[in-house]
Amino acid sequence: MKLSALLLGGIATFVGAQTAAPYTDVKSGITFQAYQHTTGYFLGIALPDDPTGNTDFIVTIGGKGTGWSGASLAGPMKNALLVLAWPNSNAVVSSFRKTA
């Protein structure tokens, strides 16, 4: 419960007035709570049904255009977990990073 409150609280700070809406990924069938900006950028998180003792979660991130996409899961980028993705040839590279 604490993990989901922390993650969703951080994302709510990030997106401001945006509200989450369910988004189901066509390939995996996973349903995310997703935030989408008018520019096409989106961020979604799927948390376990029973979070007791479980700290796993799945993130989907994307946008239109070229370059990288990223989000801080704690609002400010300092001392936070970051989710990043960028194109590399015909593949997408993703990374979780913790800032200091």
Secondary structure, 3 states (H helix, E strand, C coil): CHHHHHHHHHHHHHHCCCCCEEEECCCCCCEEEEEECCCCCEEEEECCCCCCCCCCCEEEEECCCCCCEEEECCCCCCCCEEEEEEEECCEEEEEEEECC
